[in-house]
């Protein structure tokens, strides 16, 4: 057989077959590699083969960053971890939008223009003080979220289609009555208890300890009386804050930046406007004529309502508050007290009256000079930091010490012995070459570094950091004579705790021998409380220690338990058990049934979306996700 195969391998037929096999591998294997090498995929993800573009991700990410910045103010930190999380969230949102949009198209779900318009007008956040739709609030929302009106309406249309699909998917979700009944019986169960609390602070003063007792306590509890781990390190840091001190920003640069950012320093002209919006041009012209002739706002409002529209007080707006160019042009061209001719938009025909005008003003260059200088220095320093970091890495790889690269490239340098909290052996804060906000990240990096490893520059939350660990001093038990006062105080506290624990255990033992807890407490000279209708919810039963609730509901009638609390110990005995009665709590039954139904609907939603993602063959591009997360 083998001889026959060898003879066949030498024929022209076998050679042709081998050539075909090689060509097929080239087409299907090497071809794919070549395409990825010379024409890499630049999409963030693909859904059913269709790309989710980087531009889409950047738009979503920009809006989310702006929202977080407005919401958190100065507390918002644009660090790499936050950017990464927001980037992943943006891609996930775009993928979700795409798979549901594809499903809406497959099901031929349509959203009419009238439905979109009615939905916009019904959003409470767009209503003014009079309860009517406010164009000013609507436009303010668009500006704050970096959205055009067309883009917002597209998003809303897609969301309404998604809601139709979601409602269809969720419509069958309902909690079974039996499940609701059993769960409500469990939730509404109540217990009557006898409670005895034994706070450590109320424990009797123990006898004075002997020297031997203190010495033994000191040795048996080394974690309480040991010094922390210390590290002797040299750290070099490269930060924009340090480099900005080297950067020279000329007056010409400041002036150019002022011109480029002039919009940030100018307060635009603002106008107090009244508006009429009606669907018919002829009616709009009649209203404009009446308004110009001196009709008051109440009369104009009645006329607009009769024409199927409405009259609104827009309040103070700037030109950007009317993003439809034709509306802005008309409203800001009219004089104070003037009325515009009708102007058309996607919502109908508009007529404006200018109640008052507040001229715009700007902060001059002289006022903004130093702030701009600092900002430009920080920006230039950030650019320099990456370039200089590469040079520092090369120098360190070539064997240079941290002191040498710090001197050559202007890095901050410090040699310290510190614990994880930034305190030296003397208990005082050590000096680190970073601003206060960066101390914690730098200390974290110091205690993650390996001893003996060659220092390498790494990017951290504290900036670019290189660390050379010279010595690690492990935790050590402090000599007794240096901590005697602390040992004595801890011994007394521990003795009190033990005393209360023994008293609590004695009460529990008495109940096991058949004595009621109240009687056992009285015999021990302790007080007790009778508490009725204790429920599982800790928010409703503050009279019972939180630590006691879970074990309390595991007990049978007349059984007792003992727990340690935040300030001592507690002993409780069950005196009565009242099961929940769904028949007597119809409102609670209906509410729980609705909550369970909503929870089931949410689970169905999750499974439905997971199925759509699986059908859409979602593929996320990690390389482009990294690009999106970069500042």
C-alpha positions as semicolon CSV with decimal commas, in nm:
position;residue;x (nm);y (nm);z (nm)
1;X;0,000;0,000;0,000
2;X;0,277;0,243;0,101
3;X;0,469;0,160;-0,214
4;X;0,163;0,241;-0,423
5;X;0,117;0,577;-0,247
6;X;0,482;0,665;-0,307
7;X;0,443;0,589;-0,676
8;X;0,122;0,800;-0,688
9;X;0,300;1,095;-0,521
10;X;0,537;1,114;-0,812
11;X;0,266;1,148;-1,077
12;X;0,153;1,475;-1,236
13;X;-0,197;1,424;-1,088
14;X;-0,068;1,424;-0,727
15;X;0,150;1,727;-0,792
16;X;-0,149;1,920;-0,931
17;X;-0,354;1,822;-0,626
18;X;-0,082;1,957;-0,394
19;X;-0,075;2,286;-0,586
20;X;-0,452;2,320;-0,547
21;X;-0,427;2,257;-0,172
22;X;-0,154;2,520;-0,134
23;X;-0,356;2,773;-0,333
24;X;-0,665;2,711;-0,119
25;X;-0,468;2,772;0,200
26;X;-0,330;3,090;0,048
27;X;-0,676;3,214;-0,045
28;X;-0,850;3,130;0,282
29;X;-0,568;3,166;0,532
30;X;-0,286;3,388;0,413
31;X;-0,535;3,607;0,228
32;X;-0,721;3,688;0,550
33;X;-0,394;3,764;0,727
34;X;-0,284;3,991;0,446
35;X;-0,613;4,178;0,444
36;X;-0,588;4,237;0,820
37;X;-0,227;4,342;0,785
38;X;-0,260;4,586;0,498
39;X;-0,623;4,694;0,542
40;X;-0,705;4,660;0,915
41;X;-1,065;4,690;1,029
42;X;-1,124;5,043;1,163
43;X;-1,473;4,982;1,300
44;X;-1,537;4,967;1,673
45;X;-1,758;4,663;1,629
46;X;-1,953;4,476;1,367
47;X;-2,315;4,371;1,395
48;X;-2,424;4,119;1,133
49;X;-2,117;4,228;0,938
50;X;-2,212;4,597;0,940
51;X;-1,965;4,840;1,104
52;X;-2,016;5,051;1,415
53;X;-1,782;5,340;1,331
54;X;-1,529;5,514;1,549
55;X;-1,705;5,846;1,481
56;X;-2,030;5,709;1,628
57;X;-1,846;5,593;1,939
58;X;-1,668;5,927;1,980
59;X;-2,000;6,115;1,960
60;X;-2,164;5,896;2,227
61;X;-1,855;5,910;2,447
62;X;-1,828;6,288;2,416
63;X;-2,189;6,336;2,526
64;X;-2,142;6,103;2,823
65;X;-1,819;6,276;2,931
66;X;-1,994;6,613;2,912
67;X;-2,289;6,481;3,113
68;X;-2,063;6,343;3,386
69;X;-1,859;6,664;3,394
70;X;-2,173;6,876;3,441
71;X;-2,313;6,638;3,701
72;X;-1,998;6,593;3,911
73;X;-1,827;6,928;3,856
74;X;-1,478;6,948;4,001
75;X;-1,505;6,594;4,140
76;X;-1,503;6,448;3,789
77;X;-1,162;6,303;3,699
78;X;-1,089;6,225;3,334
79;X;-0,847;5,943;3,414
80;X;-0,772;5,635;3,197
81;X;-0,994;5,399;3,399
82;X;-1,299;5,625;3,368
83;X;-1,239;5,677;2,997
84;X;-1,207;5,303;2,944
85;X;-1,532;5,232;3,129
86;X;-1,717;5,503;2,933
87;X;-1,571;5,375;2,604
88;X;-1,692;5,021;2,676
89;X;-2,032;5,157;2,774
90;X;-2,053;5,363;2,453
91;X;-1,971;5,064;2,232
92;X;-2,220;4,844;2,419
93;X;-2,490;5,111;2,375
94;X;-2,422;5,142;2,002
95;X;-2,425;4,765;1,956
96;X;-2,753;4,740;2,148
97;X;-2,907;5,017;1,937
98;X;-2,793;4,843;1,620
99;X;-2,926;4,494;1,703
100;X;-3,264;4,630;1,814
101;X;-3,284;4,859;1,510
102;X;-3,216;4,559;1,287
103;X;-3,490;4,367;1,466
104;X;-3,732;4,659;1,420
105;X;-3,654;4,662;1,049
106;X;-3,700;4,285;1,028
107;X;-4,039;4,314;1,199
108;X;-4,125;4,620;0,986
109;X;-4,198;4,833;1,294
110;X;-4,273;5,192;1,186
111;X;-4,295;5,512;1,392
112;X;-4,499;5,790;1,223
113;X;-4,381;6,152;1,237
114;X;-4,695;6,245;1,430
115;X;-4,608;5,994;1,704
116;X;-4,259;6,142;1,739
117;X;-4,397;6,498;1,755
118;X;-4,663;6,407;2,013
119;X;-4,405;6,226;2,225
120;X;-4,169;6,526;2,225
121;X;-4,450;6,761;2,326
122;X;-4,552;6,526;2,608
123;X;-4,205;6,504;2,771
124;X;-4,243;6,679;3,113
125;X;-3,885;6,806;3,107
126;X;-3,969;7,022;2,806
127;X;-4,268;7,188;2,976
128;X;-4,249;7,542;3,107
129;X;-4,409;7,684;3,423
130;X;-4,744;7,700;3,243
131;X;-4,733;7,327;3,172
132;X;-4,695;7,380;2,796
133;X;-4,412;7,267;2,567
134;X;-4,121;7,512;2,589
135;X;-3,903;7,552;2,283
136;X;-3,637;7,716;2,502
137;X;-3,613;7,417;2,735
138;X;-3,604;7,183;2,439
139;X;-3,321;7,371;2,270
140;X;-3,132;7,398;2,600
141;X;-3,153;7,020;2,634
142;X;-3,012;6,975;2,284
143;X;-2,721;7,212;2,353
144;X;-2,636;7,050;2,684
145;X;-2,625;6,707;2,522
146;X;-2,439;6,809;2,207
147;X;-2,730;6,701;1,985
148;X;-2,886;6,852;1,677
149;X;-3,262;6,852;1,654
150;X;-3,254;6,604;1,365
151;X;-3,022;6,368;1,554
152;X;-3,241;6,382;1,864
153;X;-3,552;6,302;1,662
154;X;-3,373;6,010;1,495
155;X;-3,272;5,874;1,834
156;X;-3,623;5,921;1,966
157;X;-3,775;5,746;1,665
158;X;-3,542;5,448;1,719
159;X;-3,627;5,445;2,090
160;X;-4,002;5,445;2,020
161;X;-3,954;5,149;1,785
162;X;-3,752;4,977;2,055
163;X;-4,028;5,041;2,307
164;X;-4,284;4,881;2,078
165;X;-4,071;4,569;2,051
166;X;-3,998;4,567;2,427
167;X;-4,366;4,600;2,512
168;X;-4,447;4,307;2,288
169;X;-4,173;4,096;2,446
170;X;-4,268;4,190;2,803
171;X;-4,643;4,171;2,760
172;X;-4,671;3,807;2,866
173;X;-4,468;3,848;3,185
174;X;-4,685;3,790;3,492
175;X;-4,600;3,648;3,834
176;X;-4,798;3,336;3,931
177;X;-5,043;3,393;4,216
178;X;-4,902;3,095;4,408
179;X;-4,548;3,238;4,396
180;X;-4,674;3,578;4,513
181;X;-4,877;3,415;4,794
182;X;-4,582;3,214;4,928
183;X;-4,339;3,502;4,908
184;X;-4,578;3,747;5,077
185;X;-4,637;3,500;5,363
186;X;-4,260;3,487;5,412
187;X;-4,212;3,864;5,386
188;X;-4,504;3,956;5,615
189;X;-4,421;3,710;5,890
190;X;-4,393;3,884;6,228
191;X;-4,233;3,776;6,555
192;X;-4,271;3,887;6,916
193;X;-3,945;3,870;7,107
194;X;-3,786;3,929;7,443
195;X;-3,462;4,122;7,394
196;X;-3,164;4,174;7,624
197;X;-2,875;4,396;7,509
198;X;-2,535;4,398;7,675
199;X;-2,321;4,691;7,554
200;X;-1,949;4,664;7,624
201;X;-1,945;5,020;7,756
202;X;-2,181;4,910;8,038
203;X;-1,960;4,618;8,148
204;X;-1,814;4,639;8,500
205;X;-1,457;4,757;8,537
206;X;-1,229;4,450;8,543
207;X;-0,962;4,400;8,811
208;X;-0,630;4,564;8,733
209;X;-0,416;4,336;8,513
210;X;-0,082;4,201;8,628
211;X;0,238;4,266;8,438
212;X;0,242;3,903;8,324
213;X;-0,114;3,931;8,186
214;X;-0,022;4,241;7,988
215;X;0,297;4,080;7,854
216;X;0,101;3,773;7,741
217;X;-0,171;3,989;7,580
218;X;0,097;4,184;7,399
219;X;0,253;3,866;7,258
220;X;-0,080;3,703;7,167
221;X;-0,208;4,004;6,969
222;X;0,089;4,111;6,754
223;X;-0,138;4,261;6,483
224;X;-0,248;4,532;6,728
225;X;0,097;4,632;6,845
226;X;0,322;4,583;6,544
227;X;0,478;4,846;6,322
228;X;0,352;4,846;5,961
229;X;0,559;4,737;5,664
230;X;0,801;5,010;5,563
231;X;0,967;5,050;5,226
232;X;1,286;5,242;5,157
233;X;1,248;5,359;4,796
234;X;1,368;5,610;4,545
235;X;1,090;5,740;4,324
236;X;1,112;5,953;4,013
237;X;0,798;6,106;3,864
238;X;0,726;6,278;3,536
239;X;0,403;6,483;3,548
240;X;0,248;6,763;3,350
241;X;0,246;6,971;3,668
242;X;0,626;6,948;3,695
243;X;0,689;7,003;3,326
244;X;0,454;7,301;3,307
245;X;0,707;7,492;3,519
246;X;0,959;7,454;3,236
247;X;0,719;7,561;2,963
248;X;0,736;7,919;2,846
249;X;0,411;8,053;2,707
250;X;0,451;8,375;2,514
251;X;0,202;8,658;2,512
252;X;0,147;8,585;2,143
253;X;0,045;8,225;2,229
254;X;-0,194;8,352;2,494
255;X;-0,347;8,602;2,253
256;X;-0,389;8,334;1,985
257;X;-0,553;8,100;2,236
258;X;-0,784;8,378;2,347
259;X;-0,896;8,434;1,989
260;X;-0,942;8,061;1,929
261;X;-1,147;8,024;2,248
262;X;-1,319;8,359;2,238
263;X;-1,657;8,191;2,260
264;X;-1,571;8,070;2,613
265;X;-1,518;8,425;2,735
266;X;-1,813;8,592;2,570
267;X;-2,164;8,618;2,706
268;X;-2,388;8,633;2,400
269;X;-2,675;8,873;2,355
270;X;-2,989;8,741;2,523
271;X;-3,347;8,825;2,439
272;X;-3,670;8,773;2,627
273;X;-3,906;8,630;2,369
274;X;-4,271;8,542;2,335
275;X;-4,367;8,294;2,065
276;X;-4,674;8,175;1,883
277;X;-4,665;7,839;1,709
278;X;-4,950;7,743;1,475
279;X;-4,982;7,488;1,194
280;X;-5,119;7,728;0,928
281;X;-4,929;8,011;0,756
282;X;-5,239;8,225;0,697
283;X;-5,333;8,213;1,065
284;X;-4,974;8,298;1,156
285;X;-4,989;8,609;0,937
286;X;-5,316;8,717;1,101
287;X;-5,162;8,674;1,448
288;X;-4,846;8,866;1,346
289;X;-5,062;9,156;1,221
290;X;-5,272;9,162;1,538
291;X;-4,963;9,147;1,758
292;X;-4,792;9,427;1,566
293;X;-5,112;9,629;1,604
294;X;-5,084;9,619;1,985
295;X;-5,284;9,310;2,092
296;X;-5,177;9,185;2,435
297;X;-5,032;8,838;2,500
298;X;-5,357;8,699;2,646
299;X;-5,549;8,792;2,332
300;X;-5,274;8,649;2,111
301;X;-5,280;8,328;2,315
302;X;-5,653;8,290;2,263
303;X;-5,613;8,354;1,891
304;X;-5,332;8,096;1,867
305;X;-5,539;7,836;2,053
306;X;-5,833;7,893;1,820
307;X;-5,595;7,836;1,528
308;X;-5,489;7,497;1,670
309;X;-5,160;7,623;1,811
310;X;-5,024;7,779;2,128
311;X;-4,858;8,091;2,264
312;X;-4,551;8,048;2,482
313;X;-4,324;8,271;2,687
314;X;-3,977;8,147;2,594
315;X;-3,806;8,363;2,855
316;X;-3,443;8,464;2,811
317;X;-3,260;8,285;2,529
318;X;-2,943;8,344;2,332
319;X;-2,904;8,285;1,961
320;X;-2,795;7,925;2,020
321;X;-3,120;7,870;2,205
322;X;-3,294;7,882;1,866
323;X;-3,086;7,632;1,669
324;X;-3,304;7,647;1,359
325;X;-3,114;7,921;1,169
326;X;-3,427;8,084;1,027
327;X;-3,583;8,118;1,374
328;X;-3,267;8,264;1,527
329;X;-3,219;8,506;1,240
330;X;-3,574;8,638;1,263
331;X;-3,590;8,667;1,642
332;X;-3,251;8,839;1,674
333;X;-3,307;9,078;1,385
334;X;-3,623;9,231;1,529
335;X;-3,595;9,542;1,751
336;X;-3,704;9,550;2,114
337;X;-4,084;9,536;2,118
338;X;-4,092;9,422;1,755
339;X;-4,286;9,130;1,607
340;X;-4,139;8,904;1,338
341;X;-4,303;8,781;1,023
342;X;-4,407;8,412;1,031
343;X;-4,114;8,170;1,004
344;X;-4,150;7,800;0,923
345;X;-3,980;7,508;1,106
346;X;-4,047;7,131;1,127
347;X;-4,292;7,207;1,410
348;X;-4,506;7,461;1,220
349;X;-4,518;7,843;1,175
350;X;-4,354;8,066;1,438
351;X;-4,412;8,431;1,523
352;X;-4,187;8,602;1,781
353;X;-4,221;8,919;1,983
354;X;-3,909;9,067;2,146
355;X;-3,992;9,179;2,500
356;X;-3,644;9,293;2,599
357;X;-3,281;9,274;2,489
358;X;-2,976;9,218;2,712
359;X;-2,660;9,307;2,519
360;X;-2,376;9,057;2,520
361;X;-2,039;9,123;2,676
362;X;-1,699;8,955;2,687
363;X;-1,418;8,911;2,939
364;X;-1,112;9,087;2,801
365;X;-0,777;8,926;2,733
366;X;-0,619;9,110;3,028
367;X;-0,861;8,938;3,265
368;X;-0,807;8,590;3,120
369;X;-0,432;8,613;3,049
370;X;-0,295;8,419;3,350
371;X;-0,563;8,151;3,339
372;X;-0,493;8,091;2,970
373;X;-0,118;8,089;3,033
374;X;-0,156;7,813;3,293
375;X;-0,388;7,610;3,069
376;X;-0,152;7,636;2,773
377;X;0,143;7,540;2,989
378;X;-0,042;7,230;3,111
379;X;-0,137;7,134;2,755
380;X;0,217;7,175;2,624
381;X;0,354;6,989;2,926
382;X;0,122;6,695;2,860
383;X;0,257;6,671;2,504
384;X;0,615;6,695;2,627
385;X;0,553;6,429;2,894
386;X;0,491;6,149;2,643
387;X;0,791;6,245;2,433
388;X;1,017;6,274;2,736
389;X;0,884;5,948;2,886
390;X;1,025;5,759;2,586
391;X;1,368;5,914;2,643
392;X;1,356;5,828;3,013
393;X;1,264;5,468;2,935
394;X;1,557;5,442;2,695
395;X;1,794;5,588;2,953
396;X;1,677;5,350;3,226
397;X;1,705;5,055;2,988
398;X;2,064;5,167;2,921
399;X;2,149;5,140;3,291
400;X;2,106;5,500;3,410
401;X;2,000;5,548;3,771
402;X;1,686;5,730;3,877
403;X;1,895;6,017;4,012
404;X;2,070;6,055;3,678
405;X;1,754;6,053;3,464
406;X;1,579;6,284;3,710
407;X;1,859;6,538;3,678
408;X;1,885;6,505;3,300
409;X;1,512;6,515;3,219
410;X;1,371;6,727;3,500
411;X;1,184;6,456;3,691
412;X;1,069;6,491;4,048
413;X;1,287;6,274;4,274
414;X;1,259;6,158;4,635
415;X;1,422;5,892;4,853
416;X;1,195;5,803;5,145
417;X;1,110;5,532;5,394
418;X;0,734;5,510;5,422
419;X;0,442;5,291;5,515
420;X;0,139;5,239;5,292
421;X;-0,026;5,550;5,439
422;X;0,266;5,779;5,356
423;X;0,398;5,800;5,712
424;X;0,762;5,757;5,805
425;X;0,897;5,564;6,106
426;X;0,860;5,887;6,308
427;X;0,486;5,892;6,235
428;X;0,505;6,206;6,022
429;X;0,405;6,233;5,653
430;X;0,694;6,181;5,414
431;X;0,758;6,426;5,131
432;X;0,673;6,292;4,787
433;X;0,736;6,474;4,457
434;X;0,368;6,489;4,356
435;X;0,068;6,704;4,433
436;X;-0,155;6,601;4,723
437;X;-0,419;6,442;4,500
438;X;-0,155;6,207;4,355
439;X;-0,008;6,084;4,688
440;X;-0,242;5,784;4,725
441;X;-0,184;5,652;4,368
442;X;0,192;5,693;4,408
443;X;0,194;5,509;4,744
444;X;-0,011;5,231;4,586
445;X;0,248;5,199;4,307
446;X;0,531;5,195;4,563
447;X;0,378;4,902;4,753
448;X;0,311;4,711;4,431
449;X;0,671;4,737;4,311
450;X;0,907;4,439;4,343
451;X;1,227;4,464;4,540
452;X;1,537;4,424;4,326
453;X;1,355;4,481;3,998
454;X;1,519;4,732;3,765
455;X;1,321;5,059;3,774
456;X;1,105;5,113;3,468
457;X;0,886;5,409;3,385
458;X;0,516;5,322;3,403
459;X;0,205;5,531;3,352
460;X;-0,008;5,553;3,668
461;X;-0,278;5,778;3,806
462;X;0,005;5,979;3,964
463;X;0,175;6,036;3,626
464;X;0,476;5,857;3,480
465;X;0,650;5,687;3,773
466;X;0,972;5,488;3,816
467;X;1,040;5,315;4,150
468;X;1,354;5,155;4,291
469;X;1,281;4,954;4,608
470;X;1,601;4,938;4,814
471;X;1,468;4,780;5,132
472;X;1,149;4,628;5,269
473;X;1,106;4,629;5,647
474;X;0,835;4,374;5,734
475;X;0,588;4,437;6,018
476;X;0,748;4,379;6,360
477;X;0,611;4,358;6,713
478;X;0,696;4,678;6,896
479;X;0,875;4,640;7,232
480;X;0,633;4,613;7,522
481;X;0,769;4,915;7,707
482;X;0,700;5,142;7,405
483;X;0,333;5,039;7,376
484;X;0,245;4,953;7,737
485;X;-0,030;5,216;7,762
486;X;-0,195;5,093;7,441
487;X;-0,166;4,731;7,559
488;X;-0,330;4,816;7,892
489;X;-0,622;4,997;7,723
490;X;-0,674;4,710;7,478
491;X;-0,660;4,453;7,760
492;X;-0,928;4,637;7,958
493;X;-1,152;4,664;7,651
494;X;-1,103;4,295;7,575
495;X;-1,179;4,199;7,936
496;X;-1,503;4,395;7,922
497;X;-1,598;4,228;7,596
498;X;-1,530;3,884;7,744
499;X;-1,738;3,970;8,051
500;X;-2,038;4,071;7,840
501;X;-1,997;3,767;7,617
502;X;-2,000;3,539;7,924
503;X;-2,313;3,706;8,060
504;X;-2,485;3,672;7,721
505;X;-2,385;3,305;7,700
506;X;-2,516;3,244;8,052
507;X;-2,855;3,394;7,956
508;X;-2,870;3,176;7,644
509;X;-2,787;2,867;7,847
510;X;-3,062;2,952;8,096
511;X;-3,320;2,962;7,815
512;X;-3,201;2,622;7,692
513;X;-3,264;2,488;8,044
514;X;-3,624;2,606;8,022
515;X;-3,612;2,946;8,193
516;X;-3,777;3,241;8,009
517;X;-3,525;3,502;7,898
518;X;-3,694;3,782;8,095
519;X;-3,671;3,576;8,414
520;X;-3,305;3,483;8,349
521;X;-3,218;3,849;8,283
522;X;-3,388;3,962;8,606
523;X;-3,199;3,697;8,804
524;X;-2,871;3,831;8,657
525;X;-2,961;4,189;8,742
526;X;-3,023;4,283;8,379
527;X;-3,318;4,449;8,212
528;X;-3,515;4,309;7,919
529;X;-3,762;4,445;7,664
530;X;-4,069;4,293;7,504
531;X;-4,088;4,388;7,137
532;X;-4,383;4,293;6,922
533;X;-4,439;4,259;6,549
534;X;-4,073;4,236;6,449
535;X;-4,036;4,201;6,071
536;X;-3,749;4,098;5,846
537;X;-3,700;4,448;5,708
538;X;-3,421;4,622;5,907
539;X;-3,554;4,962;5,799
540;X;-3,883;4,897;5,980
541;X;-3,740;4,744;6,297
542;X;-3,470;4,975;6,427
543;X;-3,553;4,860;6,782
544;X;-3,391;4,524;6,708
545;X;-3,017;4,513;6,626
546;X;-2,963;4,453;6,256
547;X;-2,729;4,160;6,329
548;X;-3,014;3,982;6,512
549;X;-3,281;3,985;6,239
550;X;-3,159;3,701;6,016
551;X;-3,095;3,445;6,294
552;X;-3,414;3,553;6,473
553;X;-3,632;3,438;6,182
554;X;-3,462;3,096;6,177
555;X;-3,579;3,015;6,533
556;X;-3,880;2,812;6,640
557;X;-4,125;2,933;6,904
558;X;-3,955;2,992;7,246
559;X;-3,608;2,927;7,106
560;X;-3,337;3,187;7,175
561;X;-3,022;3,310;7,005
562;X;-2,721;3,528;7,084
563;X;-2,527;3,756;6,847
564;X;-2,242;4,002;6,868
565;X;-2,344;4,355;6,773
566;X;-2,145;4,665;6,686
567;X;-2,132;4,777;7,050
568;X;-2,166;4,452;7,244
569;X;-2,394;4,148;7,251
570;X;-2,767;4,078;7,223
571;X;-2,980;3,783;7,331
572;X;-3,336;3,733;7,203
573;X;-3,608;3,476;7,257
574;X;-3,906;3,423;7,026
575;X;-4,234;3,455;7,216
576;X;-4,479;3,454;6,926
577;X;-4,491;3,389;6,549
578;X;-4,756;3,546;6,325
579;X;-4,744;3,419;5,965
580;X;-4,817;3,664;5,684
581;X;-5,175;3,665;5,558
582;X;-5,206;3,758;5,190
583;X;-5,586;3,761;5,217
584;X;-5,565;4,042;5,473
585;X;-5,313;4,242;5,268
586;X;-5,464;4,266;4,921
587;X;-5,281;4,592;4,849
588;X;-4,948;4,436;4,946
589;X;-5,031;4,125;4,741
590;X;-5,106;4,332;4,430
591;X;-4,796;4,544;4,480
592;X;-4,570;4,238;4,522
593;X;-4,729;4,065;4,223
594;X;-4,659;4,373;4,013
595;X;-4,296;4,390;4,136
596;X;-4,241;4,023;4,057
597;X;-4,396;4,071;3,714
598;X;-4,162;4,362;3,644
599;X;-3,863;4,158;3,760
600;X;-3,965;3,872;3,531
601;X;-4,014;4,118;3,243
602;X;-3,664;4,255;3,300
603;X;-3,522;3,902;3,292
604;X;-3,707;3,839;2,963
605;X;-3,565;4,167;2,826
606;X;-3,213;4,058;2,914
607;X;-3,257;3,719;2,752
608;X;-3,417;3,877;2,444
609;X;-3,129;4,122;2,395
610;X;-2,877;3,842;2,448
611;X;-3,053;3,642;2,175
612;X;-3,046;3,940;1,939
613;X;-2,675;3,991;2,002
614;X;-2,610;3,624;1,933
615;X;-2,812;3,641;1,610
616;X;-2,629;3,960;1,508
617;X;-2,288;3,790;1,549
618;X;-2,154;4,089;1,743
619;X;-1,777;4,130;1,719
620;X;-1,602;4,407;1,915
621;X;-1,265;4,532;1,788
622;X;-1,033;4,554;2,096
623;X;-0,774;4,761;1,908
624;X;-1,025;5,030;1,812
625;X;-1,181;5,019;2,159
626;X;-0,837;5,109;2,296
627;X;-0,824;5,397;2,046
628;X;-1,166;5,522;2,158
629;X;-1,057;5,519;2,523
630;X;-0,751;5,734;2,457
631;X;-0,774;6,106;2,546
